[in-house]
Amino acid sequence: MSIDGANLYANAKSLAFDIDYKRLLKLFQSQGQLELAKYGTALAEDQEYSSIRPLIDWLDYNGYTMVTKPTKEFLDAAGRRKAKGNMDIERAVDAMEMSESLDHLVIFSGDGDFRSLVEALQHKGKRVSVISTLTISPPMVADELRRQADQFVELTDLQTEIGRNPTERQQREQRRRTDIYETEVFVET
């Protein structure tokens, strides 16, 4: 299983559900022999805090192999500072290296750049499933990738199996607000 972290996050956010990565891992473990669950994402190294860091750490300690790459900063034509962190080449090389020991690769991404990878894996006799979504506009999966895959799985079809319970999030947020309130220190002057 190869997860394009940014792509899966964008898909789930557009579909208004949170991924429960523990449930996701268990689902694929229950469907066969899961050799490896890789999660790839780019990280800004110079930031003191990254909002994605807690997820990366949790995944790393809970059965996922992390593949990260530092983002590169540049100035766009208007002089605005931008960051870029494309992991496509790393994921493609990784998939080709893993292909010797795998029969079936599941790719969580809708990026059309992976069509050539899927085709190359198929030429090696491997099955490839792509998980993304067509249900939002514009679709988050490239048509050529969806058509090349041996199987396309609509992400919304997995929502009940891998999505977090919405009340869980509300309870977590309530606990967080309560914790913040209880730890505030009031100083009288």
TIROMAR-382658 format. One record per atom (N, C-alpha, C): residue in one letter; x, y negated, z negated. Coordinates in steps of 0.05 Angstrom, whole numbers, plus 5000, padded with zeros to 4 digits. Layout:
TIROMAR-382658
AXYZ/...
This chain:
TIROMAR-382658
M501750235000/M500050005000/M501849755000/S501349575018/S502849335021/S500949095020/I501348925000/I499448704995/I500848435002/D499648295020/D500448015026/D499047845005/G500547774984/G499347644961/G497847394968/A499047214984/A497646964991/A495147015007/N495247205025/N492947275042/N490747395025/L491347585008/L489247704991/L488047494972/Y489647324961/Y488647114943/Y486746934958/A487546844982/A485846664998/A483146805005/N483347065013/N480947215019/N479047224996/A480047314973/A478447344949/A477247074940/K478846864942/K477846604934/K475546514953/S475946564978/S473846484998/S471246654994/L471646894984/L469347064979/L468147024950/A469446854935/A468646784908/A468647024889/F470747184890/F471147394870/F474047424863/D474547504839/D477347554829/D478047844832/I480447904841/I481348174843/I482248274816/D481348514809/D482348654784/D484448844794/Y486948764791/Y489148924802/Y489549194789/K488649224765/K488749484752/K486749674765/R484349574771/R482349734784/R483149794813/L484449604826/L485349634854/L487349864855/L489249864837/L491250074836/L489950344830/K488150364811/K486750614804/K485150714828/L483850534843/L482350624866/L484050764886/F486350654893/F488050774913/F489551024902/Q490051034876/Q491251274864/Q489251504865/S486751444862/S484651644862/S484051754890/Q484951614911/Q484351704938/Q486551854951/G488651914937/G490852064948/G493352014933/Q495552104944/Q498152064930/Q499151784938/L498951594920/L499951324925/L502851324918/E504551284938/E507451284935/E508351024923/L507250804933/L508250544925/L506150324930/A505950144911/A504149914914/A505949664913/K506249544936/K507949304938/K506349054940/Y507148854926/Y505848594927/Y507948384934/G507448254956/G509448054966/G508347774964/T510047594955/T509247314954/T511747134953/A511446884961/A513546694959/A513246534933/L515446464921/L515446314896/L517146064898/A516145854886/A517845604884/A519645644860/E522245664865/E524245724844/E524845484827/D524645244838/D525445004824/D523344894805/Q520945014805/Q518844924787/Q519245044760/E518744884739/E518944984712/E516745184706/Y514345134718/Y512145324714/Y510745364740/S510145614747/S508645674771/S506045814762/S503845734773/S501245844765/S501046144772/I502646234791/I502646514799/I504446684782/R506346564767/R508246714752/R506946924732/P504846854717/P503647054699/P502647294714/L501447254738/L500447484754/L502847654763/I504947524773/I507347664783/I508447844760/D508747724737/D509847874714/D508048104706/W505348054706/W503448274699/W503648504719/L503548434745/L503748634765/L506248804763/D508548664758/D511148794756/D511148994733/Y509748944711/Y509749124688/Y507549334690/N505849314710/N503449484711/N503249644737/G505449744747/G505349934769/G505849824797/Y506249564800/Y506749454826/Y509649394830/T510649424854/T513349344861/T513149064873/M514548874861/M514448604870/M516548544891/V515748404912/V517548314933/V517048014934/T519047864925/T518747564925/T520947434942/K520347194949/K522247044965/K521946744957/P524146604954/P523846324947/P522646164970/T521045964963/T519945794984/T522145604993/K521845505017/K523745315028/K522145045031/E523444835022/E522244575024/E523244425048/F521444265060/F522144105083/F520343865085/L521143665101/L519443435106/L518043465132/D515443425133/D513943445158/D514343185174/A513143175197/A513442945216/A512642685203/A510842695184/A509942445170/A511542385146/G513642545140/G515442495118/G514442605091/R512242775092/R511242895068/R512743145062/R513243185036/R514643425027/R512743665028/K513643885041/K512144125045/K513844365036/A512444585029/A513844825022/A512845055040/K514645225047/K513945455065/K515245705053/G513745915054/G514746175043/G513546405058/N514246445083/N513146665098/N514646925093/M513147135087/M514247395080/M513947605102/D513047525126/D512347715147/D514647905154/I516947795159/I519247955168/I520048155146/E520148065121/E520848245099/E518848465096/R516248405099/R514248615097/R514348805120/A514948715144/A515148885167/A517549075165/V519848975157/V522249135154/V521749345132/D520549255110/D519949435088/D518049665097/A516049595112/A514149795122/A515550005140/M517249905157/M518650085175/M520550275159/E521850165139/E523650325123/E522050535107/M519750465097/M518050645081/M516750855099/S516450805125/S514950975142/S515951255144/E518551295139/E519651565140/E518351755119/S517551645097/S516451805075/S513451785072/L512051635090/L509251595088/L507651695112/D505251785107/D503451865128/D501451645136/H500851485115/H498751275118/H499651025103/L499550805116/L500150545103/L497650375103/V497050255080/V494850075077/V495949795074/I495049615092/I496049345092/I493749155084/F494249005063/F492348795055/F493248535068/S492248475091/S492948235105/S491148215130/G490747975139/G489247925163/G491047795184/D493547765178/D495447615195/D495947765221/G495247645243/G495647765270/G498447835276/D500447705262/D503247775267/D503848065261/F502148195245/F502648475238/F501648675259/R500448575280/R499448765301/R501748935312/S503948805318/S506248955329/S507349155309/L507349085283/L508149275263/L506249515262/V503649465263/V501749685263/V502249865287/E502549755310/E503049905334/E505650075332/A507749955321/A510350105318/A509950335299/L508550295277/L508050515258/L506350735271/Q504450655287/Q502750855301/Q504451025321/H506350895334/H508151035352/H509851245337/K510251195312/K511751385295/K509851595283/G507351595291/G505351795282/G504151725255/K504251485247/K503151405221/K500351285224/R498651325205/R496051195204/R496350925189/V494850725199/V494950465186/V492150365182/S491550295157/S489050165151/S489549875144/V487849695152/V488049415146/V485649335130/I486149185108/I483949095091/I484048785091/S481848675100/S481548385101/S478548325103/T477848095113/T474948025115/T474247885141/L471847955151/L470647825174/L468247655165/T467547665139/T465047545130/T465147245125/I467447125127/I467546835124/I468146715151/S467646455153/S468146325178/S470246105174/P472346105189/P473146315208/P473946565194/P473846795208/P474647045195/P477547035187/M478247175165/M480947175154/M482647395167/V481547545185/V483147755199/V483247695228/A485647715239/A485947675268/A484647915283/D483247855304/D481848055319/D483748275329/E486148185339/E488048375350/E489148565329/L489448475304/L490348655282/L488148855275/R485648755273/R483448925266/R483049145287/R483349075312/R482949275334/R485249475335/Q487649385329/Q489949565330/Q489949775307/A488949695284/A488949875261/A487350135266/D488250345254/D486650595255/D484050565241/Q484050405220/Q481650355204/Q481750075194/F479449935196/F479249665184/F477249695161/V478049595138/V476249595114/V475549315107/E473049255106/E472048995099/E472448965068/L473848745061/L474448695033/L471948685015/T469748565026/T467348545011/T466148825004/D466749025020/D465749295015/D467149414990/L469449304983/L470949394959/L470349224934/Q468849014937/Q468448824915/Q467548954889/T465549134891/T464549254866/T466649444854/E468549544869/E470549724859/E473049584849/I473749354861/I476249224854/I475948944843/G473448844843/G472948574833/G472748564803/R473548344791/R473148304763/R470248244757/N469348334734/N466648264725/N466547964720/P464747814733/P464647524729/P464347444700/T462947604684/T462647524656/T465247554641/E467047724650/E469747754639/E471247484640/R471047364664/R472447104668/R471346894649/Q468646884647/Q467346684630/Q468246734601/Q468346984592/Q469147044565/Q472046964560/R473847024580/R476646944578/R476946644576/E475446494593/E475646204592/E474546104566/Q472446224555/Q471446134529/Q473446184507/R474746424508/R476846474488/R479146284490/R479946214514/R482146024519/R481345754508/R478945664514/R478045404503/R477945404473/T477045624461/T476845654432/T479645644420/D481545794433/D484245804423/D485545534424/I485045384445/I486245114448/I485044934426/Y482444954422/Y481144784402/Y482144844374/E482445114368/E483345194342/E486245124336/T487845084357/T490745024352/T491344734354/E489344564361/E489844284362/E490444174333/V492143994332/V492843864307/V491843574308/F490343504288/F489243234286/F490943084266/V491842844275/V493542684258/V492042424253/E491742354227/E490442094220/E492641884217/T492041654226/T493941434223/T492841224204/
